[in-house]
Amino acid sequence: MNPNTMPIISICLQYFGLEVKYTDDLPGQVYGMLDNSEEPRFIVVRSNLPEYEEIFTIAHELGHAVMHPSFKPRRIHSNWFVRQKWQSPILAKIARATRLECRKLITPEWEADLWAMLFLLWIGDVDNLKVYIKHHPEKTNLLLIAATVSIYKGAPRVIKAKFQRMFHWLSPS
């Protein structure tokens, strides 16, 4: 683990006025959840998770706190094409179908996962992210989106140096 990970997470939690509580009472495959009060005060995390899962879960729930405060309806960000009032029935139908598909694909959980991956990339905790993806290969495409966003937005040099190593393990052996 990156030795800076927990101190950075602690600083973020303090900034948002959150604390982490551990429990064994979470249902099914739920690893964590954000307190659902109007002003969340804590993140509940399943006890005895492996380190990579615990860190990702805390980052994921922190993503909810950042992006979905007070669980207000979220804004759907879309490009100009799907927002247009098209005169052409064909273009209007395509724009509507695109809007609907985006709403199905880009859920609050998807956004929180992407936020957690970006967070871990930007603080340089590629090792925990690597182990997380090995245990959740279905999220590899989301990691590729996070890596692309990080590169495009100018990731810190420490991250850029680790990308080469990171993509080495993503390629099939």
C-alpha positions in Angstrom: 0.0 0.0 0.0 1.1 3.5 -0.6 2.0 4.9 2.8 0.3 8.2 2.0 -3.1 6.6 1.3 -4.7 6.5 4.7 -3.4 10.0 5.8 -4.8 11.5 2.5 -8.1 9.6 3.0 -8.2 10.8 6.6 -7.8 14.4 5.6 -10.6 14.1 3.0 -12.9 12.5 5.6 -12.1 15.3 8.1 -12.8 17.9 5.4 -16.3 16.5 4.7 -16.9 15.8 8.5 -17.1 12.1 8.0 -15.7 9.2 10.1 -15.5 5.5 9.3 -17.4 3.0 11.4 -16.8 -0.8 11.0 -19.6 -3.4 11.3 -20.5 -6.9 10.4 -24.2 -6.1 10.0 -24.2 -5.0 6.3 -26.5 -7.0 4.0 -25.3 -9.4 1.3 -22.5 -8.1 -0.9 -22.7 -4.6 0.5 -19.1 -3.6 1.6 -19.9 -0.1 2.7 -22.5 2.7 2.7 -22.7 6.4 3.4 -24.9 7.5 6.3 -28.2 8.4 4.6 -29.1 11.3 6.9 -29.5 14.8 5.3 -25.9 15.6 6.4 -24.0 12.4 6.4 -21.6 12.0 9.4 -20.1 8.6 8.8 -19.2 5.9 6.3 -20.0 2.3 7.4 -17.6 -0.3 6.2 -17.8 -4.1 6.5 -15.3 -5.4 9.1 -12.4 -7.6 8.1 -12.3 -6.6 4.4 -8.9 -7.0 2.7 -7.0 -3.8 2.7 -7.5 -3.1 -1.1 -11.3 -3.6 -0.7 -11.5 -1.4 2.5 -9.6 1.4 0.8 -11.6 1.2 -2.4 -14.9 1.1 -0.4 -14.0 4.2 1.6 -13.0 6.0 -1.5 -16.2 4.9 -3.2 -18.4 6.2 -0.4 -16.4 9.4 -0.2 -17.2 9.7 -3.9 -20.9 9.6 -3.0 -20.4 12.3 -0.4 -18.6 14.5 -2.9 -20.9 13.9 -5.9 -24.2 13.1 -4.4 -24.6 15.4 -1.4 -27.8 14.9 0.5 -28.9 12.4 -2.2 -30.4 15.3 -4.2 -31.4 14.4 -7.8 -28.2 14.4 -9.8 -27.5 16.4 -12.8 -27.1 14.5 -16.0 -24.2 15.8 -17.9 -24.7 15.4 -21.6 -23.3 16.8 -24.8 -25.0 19.3 -27.1 -26.3 16.6 -29.4 -28.7 15.0 -26.9 -29.9 18.3 -25.5 -31.0 19.7 -28.9 -34.7 20.0 -29.8 -34.3 18.3 -33.2 -36.7 19.1 -36.0 -35.8 15.9 -37.8 -37.7 12.9 -36.3 -34.8 10.6 -36.9 -32.3 12.8 -35.1 -34.8 13.4 -32.3 -35.2 9.6 -31.9 -31.5 9.0 -31.9 -30.9 11.8 -29.3 -33.7 10.5 -27.1 -32.3 6.9 -27.2 -28.8 8.2 -26.4 -30.1 10.1 -23.4 -32.0 7.0 -22.1 -29.0 4.7 -22.6 -26.7 7.2 -20.8 -29.1 7.3 -17.8 -29.0 3.5 -17.6 -25.2 3.2 -17.9 -24.1 6.2 -15.8 -25.7 5.4 -12.4 -24.6 6.9 -9.1 -22.8 3.7 -8.3 -20.9 3.9 -11.6 -20.0 7.5 -10.9 -18.8 6.7 -7.3 -16.6 3.8 -8.7 -15.1 6.1 -11.3 -14.5 8.8 -8.6 -12.8 6.2 -6.3 -10.5 5.0 -9.1 -9.5 8.5 -10.1 -8.9 9.3 -6.4 -6.7 6.3 -6.0 -4.8 7.1 -9.2 -4.2 10.7 -8.3 -2.9 9.9 -4.8 -0.6 7.3 -6.3 -2.1 4.2 -4.8 -1.8 2.1 -7.9 -1.0 -1.0 -5.9 -4.3 -1.3 -4.1 -6.1 -0.4 -7.3 -4.2 -3.1 -9.1 -5.3 -5.7 -6.6 -8.9 -4.4 -6.6 -9.1 -4.8 -10.4 -7.7 -8.3 -10.3 -10.5 -9.2 -7.9 -13.1 -7.3 -9.9 -12.1 -7.7 -13.6 -15.5 -6.5 -14.7 -14.4 -3.0 -13.7 -11.3 -3.0 -16.0 -13.1 -0.8 -18.6 -14.0 1.7 -15.9 -10.3 1.8 -14.9 -9.3 2.5 -18.5 -11.7 5.5 -18.5 -10.2 6.7 -15.2 -6.6 6.3 -16.6 -7.6 8.2 -19.7 -9.2 11.0 -17.8 -6.1 11.2 -15.5 -3.8 11.5 -18.5 -6.0 14.0 -20.3 -6.4 16.2 -17.2 -2.7 16.1 -16.4 -2.1 13.5 -13.8 0.8 14.1 -11.4 4.2 12.8 -12.6 4.2 10.1 -10.0 1.0 8.6 -11.6 2.3 8.9 -15.2 5.4 7.0 -14.2 3.3 4.2 -12.8 1.0 3.9 -15.8 3.5 1.9 -17.8 3.8 -0.6 -14.9 0.0 -0.6 -14.4 -0.9 -1.3 -18.1 1.7 -4.1 -18.1 -0.5 -6.1 -15.8 -3.7 -5.2 -17.6 -2.4 -6.8 -20.9 -3.3 -10.5 -21.3 -0.4 -12.9 -20.5 
